[in-house]
Amino acid sequence: MPGEKLLSWARRNLTESRLAVALVVVGAPTTLVGALLYVLPGPGFPVLVIGLAALVTGLAMLASRAGRG
């Protein structure tokens, strides 16, 4: 199957902490852009909600990881 290599790579390399950091890195600028678009013309509210969701999810994953250590 063509996706088997990608799937095996993802299982080896995508850990929970890496995914959490990626969500924070994507969520923070998305939230800022959403806040700007909320004031400027554009789809501000949906972008803001998506950014906040990614940011909060990433931070919660990192906080639960820190609580284990």
C-alpha positions in Angstrom: 0.0 0.0 0.0 1.4 3.5 -0.8 0.6 5.0 2.6 2.4 2.4 4.6 5.8 4.2 4.6 4.2 7.4 5.7 2.2 5.6 8.4 5.3 3.8 9.7 7.3 7.1 9.7 4.5 8.8 11.6 4.4 6.1 14.3 8.2 6.4 14.8 8.5 10.1 14.8 5.3 11.8 16.0 5.3 11.7 19.7 2.7 13.3 21.9 5.1 16.1 23.0 6.1 16.9 19.4 2.5 17.1 18.4 1.7 19.4 21.4 4.6 21.7 20.5 3.4 21.8 16.8 -0.1 22.7 18.0 1.2 25.6 20.1 3.5 26.8 17.3 0.5 26.8 14.8 -2.1 27.9 17.3 -0.4 31.1 18.5 0.0 32.9 15.2 -3.4 31.6 14.0 -4.9 33.2 17.1 -3.1 36.5 16.4 -4.2 36.5 12.8 -7.8 35.7 13.8 -7.7 38.6 16.3 -6.5 41.0 13.5 -9.1 39.7 11.1 -11.8 40.1 13.7 -11.2 43.9 13.5 -10.3 44.0 9.8 -12.5 42.8 7.0 -12.2 39.0 6.8 -13.3 35.8 8.4 -11.9 36.7 11.8 -14.1 34.8 14.2 -13.7 31.3 12.7 -9.9 31.8 12.4 -9.8 33.0 16.0 -11.7 30.0 17.2 -9.5 27.5 15.3 -6.3 29.2 16.6 -7.5 29.2 20.2 -8.6 25.6 19.9 -5.2 24.5 18.6 -3.4 26.6 21.2 -5.4 25.4 24.2 -5.1 21.8 23.0 -1.4 22.0 22.7 -0.9 23.7 26.0 -3.1 21.2 27.8 -1.1 18.4 26.3 2.1 19.9 27.4 0.7 20.6 30.9 -0.4 17.0 31.3 3.0 15.9 30.1 4.7 18.1 32.7 2.5 16.8 35.5 3.7 13.2 34.9 7.4 14.0 35.4 
